[in-house]
Amino acid sequence: MDRSAVIASPTQLAAILRGRRDACDLTQKQAGAKVGLLPKTISVLESDPGRSSVASLFKLLSALDVELVLRPKSTPATGKVEW
């Protein structure tokens, strides 16, 4: 089953990351231990990902066994930057 999600804002990213971690039945400590992140780093990624590094994001994605896929938007761009 395809469980992909389109993420258009930091708030959405935070919610998806937390939901995936919960679905994996991992605490922040357990997820962090899998990839060398502190629980506080996981907390920031799940609450305010704009304050986190891309490297930390990729580590958490690895711990959660998910990948990042970039593709063109399916609707025309409005010229407004969402972030």
C-alpha positions as CSV (number, residue, x, y, z in Angstrom):
1,M,0.0,0.0,0.0
2,D,1.3,3.5,-0.9
3,R,1.6,5.6,2.3
4,S,3.2,8.6,0.7
5,A,2.4,12.1,1.8
6,V,2.7,15.5,0.1
7,I,4.3,17.9,2.6
8,A,4.0,21.6,1.9
9,S,5.0,23.2,5.2
10,P,7.2,22.7,8.2
11,T,4.2,22.1,10.3
12,Q,3.1,19.2,8.0
13,L,6.6,17.8,8.1
14,A,6.6,17.8,11.9
15,A,3.3,16.0,12.1
16,I,4.3,13.4,9.5
17,L,7.6,12.7,11.3
18,R,5.9,12.2,14.7
19,G,3.1,10.1,13.2
20,R,5.6,7.8,11.5
21,R,7.6,7.5,14.7
22,D,4.5,6.6,16.6
23,A,3.5,4.1,14.0
24,C,6.9,2.5,14.3
25,D,6.3,2.3,18.1
26,L,9.5,4.1,18.9
27,T,10.2,6.7,21.6
28,Q,12.3,9.7,20.7
29,K,15.1,8.1,22.6
30,Q,14.8,4.8,20.7
31,A,14.6,6.5,17.3
32,G,17.6,8.7,18.1
33,A,19.7,5.7,19.3
34,K,19.2,4.0,15.9
35,V,21.0,6.8,14.1
36,G,23.0,8.7,16.6
37,L,20.6,11.6,17.4
38,L,19.7,12.9,20.8
39,P,16.1,12.8,21.9
40,K,16.0,16.6,22.0
41,T,17.0,16.7,18.3
42,I,14.1,14.4,17.5
43,S,11.8,16.7,19.5
44,V,12.9,19.7,17.5
45,L,12.3,17.9,14.2
46,E,8.8,17.0,15.4
47,S,7.9,20.4,16.6
48,D,9.9,23.0,14.6
49,P,11.8,21.3,11.8
50,G,12.9,24.7,10.4
51,R,15.4,24.9,13.3
52,S,16.9,21.5,12.4
53,S,19.7,20.6,10.0
54,V,19.1,18.6,6.8
55,A,21.6,16.0,8.1
56,S,19.4,15.5,11.2
57,L,16.3,15.1,9.0
58,F,18.0,12.5,6.9
59,K,19.1,10.6,10.0
60,L,15.6,10.6,11.4
61,L,14.2,9.5,8.0
62,S,16.6,6.6,8.1
63,A,15.6,5.6,11.6
64,L,11.9,5.6,10.5
65,D,12.7,3.6,7.4
66,V,11.3,6.3,5.0
67,E,12.8,8.2,2.1
68,L,12.6,11.7,0.7
69,V,11.3,12.0,-2.9
70,L,11.3,15.3,-4.8
71,R,9.0,15.7,-7.7
72,P,7.6,18.7,-9.6
73,K,4.3,20.1,-8.3
74,S,1.2,18.9,-10.0
75,T,-0.3,22.4,-10.0
76,P,1.2,25.5,-11.5
77,A,3.4,27.5,-9.1
78,T,1.8,30.7,-7.8
79,G,5.1,32.4,-7.3
80,K,4.6,32.5,-3.6
81,V,7.2,30.7,-1.5
82,E,5.5,28.5,1.1
83,W,8.4,28.4,3.6
